[in-house]
Amino acid sequence: MKKWLGCAVCALTMGAAPRAEAAGDAEPAIASLPARPAPEWVRRGVMYQIQPRAFTPEGTLKAAAARLPQVAALGVDILYLCPVFVSDDDPNTESWSPRQRASGMNNPRNPYRMKDYYHVDPEYGTDEDLKSFIAEAHRLQMRVLLDMVYLHCGPNAVFLDEHPDFVKRDAEGKIATAAWGFPAVNLDNPQLREYLWKNMEYWIEDFDVDGFRCDVAHGVPLGFWEAARERLEAVRPDVCMLAEAGTQRPADQVKAFDISYGFAWFEAIRSVNDKGAPAALLRETAEEQAAALPRGARFIRYVDNHDIANDCFNNRLEKAWGAQRIDVTLVANFTLDGVPFLYNGQEVADAARHSIFGRAPIDWANGQTPAGEARLALCRKLCAMRHTERALTHGSVAWLDNDQPDKILSFLRATPDEEIAVVLNFSDRAVDVHVEFPESAPGLWEPLLAHGAEVEEDDKGPVWRMEGLGYFVAKRH
């Protein structure tokens, strides 16, 4: 056997056709349309979610702002801040969500149950503290998305006395509820729509926010979001709109939203890492998502977020899966299309309890352990690679067949000037794998990021010798 010393010479081609996409459930007219163009800062960005009750021991915006230099040093460009608006303090536990009751925090203030959309909750500080947080993020060259919850509100929402028709009501005049038993906002009311559109404009005009993450976006009429987009672009032309929505409403990214996320990708990741599903399930899921939405639609790629980490009954993924499985999944998320996403302490392999229902802070001291230092180094490399390799932010995805599809995920990212090959072992066993590259003139490949992987050549061509949970990312010169 001839060993390939640090690089691989193999036959690859630009414009390799991916495997036929799954049909999905897209409306044909929508699937044939292009997705709206996203701002360049979104396409090239790395997103980081801050859940403030966990982000610092103090749980305040001032404390969070003081930690932003460490986040910026990772290479993060976009901060997604969980809701910091005044949350409802109704002590009646029957009005709480089931997860809120199960958390044992005995705290009525659920950040996703709004009392006042126009002010910061005193728990996190003041309105001026939010302005200072955003200004500090901008100083560090990071953008900020605020989390807007317009499907439902709290039972004591400040607008209810003057505008009882801002929520839906039954035939007897009682408040109707949406998901989680919260009062359903009445978006059939034009005054309420105007109130919420002005709310979004307010945070841009007075606080200089860069965009919004929209909670349960597919539960809110698309026309509301499309009108919001038109109004917000008049204030900030490069505003970002992020939908918490998978493929439920294919038209979301035609006019209203720049990027989306649902739970199908995470569920596929969980099936592979936690339930022994074949690695090929990740390819199948990505193809189905791509086929279900307009051409070029974008997804956030995450391993963890505030919902997943939210009081998973002491079962954080970092502990349940182990650091190496998180690592290989992060490599997949940073090298696939879309926008990669880091959650609140994930960069130090944090495994402490988290809850959106009360104070449960990140164990930042884990960053001084070998596991924390290794994760921090990996995250910095991944962020740097996203910023330097245009194929990872603007390139096509061509899925590459291999002879170990139950264990190995392989694909190619390509622009007219650059190709990056990715081979990932999602099994905990060593494996030799042949990847089916298309024919072309030989190219010289230089590893950009590799762990537990090397490339040799046998009578079938290049063979990757992969350790369990190993990964290999290489660029063609």
JOWO-V643059 format. One record per residue. N is the residue number from 0. RES is the residue in three letters. D_CENTER is the distance of its C-alpha to the mean C-alpha in whole Angstrom. Layout:
N:RES:D_CENTER
N:RES:D_CENTER
//
This chain:
0:MET:42
1:LYS:41
2:LYS:39
3:TRP:36
4:LEU:36
5:GLY:33
6:CYS:32
7:ALA:32
8:VAL:35
9:CYS:34
10:ALA:34
11:LEU:31
12:THR:31
13:MET:29
14:GLY:28
15:ALA:28
16:ALA:27
17:PRO:24
18:ARG:25
19:ALA:26
20:GLU:23
21:ALA:23
22:ALA:24
23:GLY:22
24:ASP:22
25:ALA:22
26:GLU:25
27:PRO:27
28:ALA:27
29:ILE:23
30:ALA:22
31:SER:25
32:LEU:24
33:PRO:22
34:ALA:18
35:ARG:19
36:PRO:18
37:ALA:16
38:PRO:17
39:GLU:17
40:TRP:15
41:VAL:12
42:ARG:13
43:ARG:14
44:GLY:11
45:VAL:9
46:MET:7
47:TYR:8
48:GLN:8
49:ILE:12
50:GLN:13
51:PRO:17
52:ARG:19
53:ALA:18
54:PHE:17
55:THR:21
56:PRO:24
57:GLU:25
58:GLY:22
59:THR:23
60:LEU:22
61:LYS:25
62:ALA:24
63:ALA:20
64:ALA:21
65:ALA:23
66:ARG:21
67:LEU:19
68:PRO:21
69:GLN:20
70:VAL:16
71:ALA:17
72:ALA:19
73:LEU:16
74:GLY:16
75:VAL:13
76:ASP:13
77:ILE:11
78:LEU:11
79:TYR:9
80:LEU:12
81:CYS:13
82:PRO:16
83:VAL:19
84:PHE:21
85:VAL:25
86:SER:24
87:ASP:27
88:ASP:29
89:ASP:31
90:PRO:32
91:ASN:33
92:THR:31
93:GLU:31
94:SER:29
95:TRP:26
96:SER:24
97:PRO:24
98:ARG:22
99:GLN:23
100:ARG:26
101:ALA:26
102:SER:24
103:GLY:27
104:MET:27
105:ASN:29
106:ASN:27
107:PRO:27
108:ARG:25
109:ASN:21
110:PRO:19
111:TYR:18
112:ARG:22
113:MET:23
114:LYS:26
115:ASP:26
116:TYR:24
117:TYR:26
118:HIS:26
119:VAL:24
120:ASP:25
121:PRO:28
122:GLU:26
123:TYR:23
124:GLY:26
125:THR:27
126:ASP:26
127:GLU:28
128:ASP:25
129:LEU:22
130:LYS:24
131:SER:25
132:PHE:21
133:ILE:20
134:ALA:23
135:GLU:22
136:ALA:19
137:HIS:21
138:ARG:23
139:LEU:21
140:GLN:19
141:MET:16
142:ARG:15
143:VAL:14
144:LEU:12
145:LEU:14
146:ASP:13
147:MET:16
148:VAL:17
149:TYR:20
150:LEU:20
151:HIS:22
152:CYS:24
153:GLY:26
154:PRO:30
155:ASN:31
156:ALA:29
157:VAL:31
158:PHE:32
159:LEU:34
160:ASP:37
161:GLU:37
162:HIS:35
163:PRO:36
164:ASP:35
165:PHE:31
166:VAL:30
167:LYS:31
168:ARG:34
169:ASP:36
170:ALA:40
171:GLU:41
172:GLY:39
173:LYS:37
174:ILE:33
175:ALA:31
176:THR:28
177:ALA:25
178:ALA:22
179:TRP:23
180:GLY:26
181:PHE:25
182:PRO:27
183:ALA:26
184:VAL:26
185:ASN:28
186:LEU:27
187:ASP:30
188:ASN:32
189:PRO:32
190:GLN:32
191:LEU:29
192:ARG:27
193:GLU:29
194:TYR:28
195:LEU:24
196:TRP:24
197:LYS:27
198:ASN:24
199:MET:21
200:GLU:24
201:TYR:25
202:TRP:22
203:ILE:22
204:GLU:26
205:ASP:27
206:PHE:24
207:ASP:22
208:VAL:19
209:ASP:17
210:GLY:15
211:PHE:13
212:ARG:10
213:CYS:13
214:ASP:13
215:VAL:14
216:ALA:15
217:HIS:16
218:GLY:19
219:VAL:20
220:PRO:22
221:LEU:21
222:GLY:24
223:PHE:23
224:TRP:20
225:GLU:22
226:ALA:24
227:ALA:22
228:ARG:21
229:GLU:24
230:ARG:25
231:LEU:22
232:GLU:23
233:ALA:27
234:VAL:26
235:ARG:23
236:PRO:23
237:ASP:19
238:VAL:17
239:CYS:14
240:MET:13
241:LEU:10
242:ALA:10
243:GLU:9
244:ALA:11
245:GLY:12
246:THR:15
247:GLN:17
248:ARG:18
249:PRO:18
250:ALA:20
251:ASP:17
252:GLN:16
253:VAL:20
254:LYS:20
255:ALA:18
256:PHE:14
257:ASP:13
258:ILE:10
259:SER:8
260:TYR:6
261:GLY:9
262:PHE:10
263:ALA:12
264:TRP:10
265:PHE:10
266:GLU:13
267:ALA:15
268:ILE:13
269:ARG:15
270:SER:18
271:VAL:18
272:ASN:18
273:ASP:20
274:LYS:22
275:GLY:23
276:ALA:22
277:PRO:23
278:ALA:20
279:ALA:21
280:LEU:19
281:LEU:16
282:ARG:18
283:GLU:19
284:THR:16
285:ALA:14
286:GLU:18
287:GLU:18
288:GLN:15
289:ALA:16
290:ALA:19
291:ALA:19
292:LEU:17
293:PRO:19
294:ARG:19
295:GLY:17
296:ALA:14
297:ARG:11
298:PHE:7
299:ILE:4
300:ARG:5
301:TYR:4
302:VAL:8
303:ASP:8
304:ASN:8
305:HIS:10
306:ASP:12
307:ILE:12
308:ALA:13
309:ASN:15
310:ASP:19
311:CYS:19
312:PHE:22
313:ASN:22
314:ASN:20
315:ARG:17
316:LEU:16
317:GLU:17
318:LYS:20
319:ALA:20
320:TRP:19
321:GLY:20
322:ALA:19
323:GLN:20
324:ARG:18
325:ILE:15
326:ASP:16
327:VAL:16
328:THR:13
329:LEU:11
330:VAL:14
331:ALA:13
332:ASN:9
333:PHE:11
334:THR:14
335:LEU:13
336:ASP:12
337:GLY:9
338:VAL:7
339:PRO:6
340:PHE:4
341:LEU:7
342:TYR:8
343:ASN:12
344:GLY:14
345:GLN:13
346:GLU:15
347:VAL:18
348:ALA:17
349:ASP:18
350:ALA:19
351:ALA:20
352:ARG:20
353:HIS:18
354:SER:18
355:ILE:17
356:PHE:21
357:GLY:23
358:ARG:23
359:ALA:22
360:PRO:21
361:ILE:19
362:ASP:22
363:TRP:22
364:ALA:25
365:ASN:23
366:GLY:22
367:GLN:26
368:THR:26
369:PRO:26
370:ALA:23
371:GLY:21
372:GLU:23
373:ALA:22
374:ARG:18
375:LEU:18
376:ALA:20
377:LEU:18
378:CYS:15
379:ARG:17
380:LYS:18
381:LEU:15
382:CYS:14
383:ALA:18
384:MET:18
385:ARG:15
386:HIS:17
387:THR:20
388:GLU:20
389:ARG:20
390:ALA:19
391:LEU:16
392:THR:15
393:HIS:18
394:GLY:19
395:SER:20
396:VAL:19
397:ALA:22
398:TRP:22
399:LEU:24
400:ASP:27
401:ASN:28
402:ASP:30
403:GLN:28
404:PRO:26
405:ASP:25
406:LYS:24
407:ILE:23
408:LEU:20
409:SER:21
410:PHE:21
411:LEU:21
412:ARG:20
413:ALA:22
414:THR:24
415:PRO:27
416:ASP:28
417:GLU:26
418:GLU:25
419:ILE:22
420:ALA:23
421:VAL:20
422:VAL:22
423:LEU:20
424:ASN:22
425:PHE:20
426:SER:24
427:ASP:26
428:ARG:29
429:ALA:30
430:VAL:30
431:ASP:32
432:VAL:30
433:HIS:31
434:VAL:29
435:GLU:30
436:PHE:30
437:PRO:31
438:GLU:35
439:SER:35
440:ALA:37
441:PRO:36
442:GLY:34
443:LEU:33
444:TRP:30
445:GLU:29
446:PRO:26
447:LEU:23
448:LEU:22
449:ALA:24
450:HIS:24
451:GLY:27
452:ALA:27
453:GLU:30
454:VAL:32
455:GLU:35
456:GLU:37
457:ASP:40
458:ASP:42
459:LYS:39
460:GLY:37
461:PRO:34
462:VAL:33
463:TRP:30
464:ARG:31
465:MET:28
466:GLU:28
467:GLY:26
468:LEU:22
469:GLY:23
470:TYR:21
471:PHE:23
472:VAL:21
473:ALA:24
474:LYS:25
475:ARG:28
476:HIS:31
//
